Amino acid sequence: MLEKLIFEKSSPGRTAYSLPECDVPVEANDTTPLPERFLRKNTAELPEVAEIDVVRHFTRLSQLNFSVDTNFYPLGSCTMKYNPKINEDVSSYEGFVNLHPYQNQEQCQGILQILYEFERTLIGICGMDAFSLQPAAGAHGEFIGMLISRAYNVKEGRRRNKIIIPDSAHGTNPASASMCGFDIVEIKSNSQGLVDIEALKRIIDNDVSALMLTNPNTLGLFEKDILKIAEIVHDVDALLYLDGANMDAMLGIARPGDMGIDMLHLNLHKTFSTPHGGGGPGAGPLGVVKKLIPFLPAPIIIKKDNSYGWQYDFPDSIGRVKPFYGNIGVIIRAYAYLVSVGSEGLGKISESALVNANYLRKRLSDYIEIPYGERCMHEFVASTRKLKANGITTLDIAKRLLDYGFHSPTIYFPLIVEDALMIEPTDTETRETLDEFADALIKILKEAKTNPEILKKAPHNTPVSRLDEVQAARKPDLRWRKELS
Ligand SMILES: *Cc1c(COP(=O)(O)O)cnc(C)c1O
């Protein structure tokens, strides 16, 4: 059953409070505490409900949503890992929530120290020379990376127009490059699902500003020729940009800086365990090698004589890209996460992510086609194309999983796999959960042959069943109208 709107539960005169009579004396000639012109003419039409109605209403609403806190969420590329509650706790400390960005630096040395240390930690993890914490998301980091690649060329006194991007890339990569005015040159993957080195050699020239690479790539495969790729890119003095959305596969094991990466973004809301989804804030810090530091968004945090402050004086900076200093609440959560994990625990995160993905891959490989690779990194991509003969689409499988209490994997991405099902179990799941998911998916794959109708009408156990997704996106009905009630 759908939960009614709180307005529909309203009953005249019902309240969620009971206050004693006011015992503060009111001056005889001052019956209204506010000037008349500020007072509303009609009373506000607010729902009149009891406290228990309010509690039940919002608790039920929260349960209509699927979340990492309630169920397994193997949404490939998105790293929907568990977000430890201690991070929430720390980020809501009074000292943080009551800060104002216009306070002077002497009054906020604590938060400045955190930003400074967090930046050093990211430098250590990634093997880069500096980070900007301003970008608000991965795509924002990409965009700024592309602006920096342009600024780098301008400084070298030249113009370059092209960005090379593999056909397996996330859609934000070409979008970010295109927004900066670059032409996109697509490079095809080879039969193993990796960048085709010979094709790269053919298309690279002095008009290429950067190659944007995802490693491990979106098929969950490590680009093992990364050093060769870096060499080819650097031979024409182009830059190698890493889409670092898949860092959950490398933490404490390998460093992008050692692979010849010149720039990368991290997604704190993926790899560093801060909540994401639903359009809430994220953070996409951008790391660079030394020669690109002058172009970073200003201001940059510095430490001088044991105090912290902002340095604004960067003549070649591409400028500020975010009001104030980034989404600090997200950064505090990620910092708390890294402090609680410690340097010894870092590698264990990625080891668990790799073991979990390979375990699940192995459990499913006899039942579903997995077109690329024998092993995977932190995720893998299956294909449901063989079920087409039974009239079953990838979407049907995804919807049916909800009936078994699992969020769907990512579907129809990456584009180079037909009918893709992209599965990322993350590092925080137990073997039991992985087995339950594998059992459910195997059962659904059998249902696809024995009872396809049940898949086509799925989900059956959710508050709403299959939506018209086009109408829901194009004509959302978000307004409550009194006359309808
Ligand atoms: C999530 C993701 C992005 C975009 O990151 P946002 O933080 O959502 O902007 C880019 N590339 C890949 C591979 C991703 O998974």
Boltz pocket constraint, residues with backbone or C-beta under 6 A from the ligand:
constraints:
  - pocket:
      binder: B
      contacts: [[A, 76], [A, 77], [A, 78], [A, 136], [A, 137], [A, 138], [A, 139], [A, 140], [A, 170], [A, 172], [A, 173], [A, 214], [A, 218], [A, 243], [A, 245], [A, 246], [A, 267], [A, 282], [A, 283], [A, 284]]
      max_distance: 6.0
